[in-house]
Amino acid sequence: MLVHDIIVETSRVKSIRLKADGWAGHLPGQHVDIRLTAENGYRAERSYSIASPPGDELLVLTVERVEDGEVSPYLLDTLRAGDRLELRGPVGGYFVWTGLENNPLCLIAGGSGVTPLMSMLRHRDTATNRGPALLMYSSRRLQDVIYRDELDAMAGRDPALRIVHALTREAPPDWTGHRGRIDKSLIAANCFAPAQRPAIYVCGPTSFVESIAAWLVEIGFEPLNIKTERFGPSGG
C-alpha cells in the first residue's frame, strides 16, 4: 500500500495514512500485519490495529515507538509519504464492533490500546442513530493522549458520548480529572450499570487488561459481554 502521509500524534506516536485502493474493507477493531524485508532478505513482521473507520478512503494505522524495536523505529523515523508497505489483513474477528447492537458501548483503553477503539468511535461518529458510549482512557500525561483534539471534538458535539481520562504520572495544576490508574472504583462510578448489558471492549498492556477485566466481572458485568485485546513487549 502507498503511504499517503504521516501524522504526528504525540512525541512517541504517529499515524500512518495509506491509500486504500483495492482494500477489501475491515471491521472496527481489526488489525493488519506489516512485513518489512531487508536487502539481505531478513524479514520482520508486526501487527498494528486499524484506527480508521470502515469505508474511509484512507486506511490509518497508529504506531507507538518500541525502544530497540525492529519495525516501529523504521515506521516512525524512516518511512515517508510515497513509500510502500507490505500489509496482510484485515485480521481478527473477535474484537470487533459493527454498530448494529442496541446496547451501550463501553471502551476502556490503556495507552496506544486506544487505537482499535478509535476505529469504533469513528465508525459510531458517522452513524445516524448513536447510542450511549463511554471511553475510559489511561495515559501517562495529558500530552500523551493520542487523538486528544479529535476526542474532545467528538464529545463536544455528541452528548451521548462521555470520555473519562486517567493520568497516571503527571497532571496539569488545573487538572480536575482522575489522577492515577483506572481502578475498580473509577469503573463502578462511571461505567453503565450491569443491567444495561453494555458491550465492553478493553485494550492495552496485558497487566492492564487483565486487571480491568477482573474488576468488571467483580462489579457484576457479564463475562461474555467483555471482549479484550492485549499487547506486551514484542520487539516492536
Order of alpha helices (4+ residues) and beta strands (2+ residues): beta-beta-beta-beta-beta-beta-beta-alpha-beta-alpha-beta-beta-alpha-beta-alpha-beta
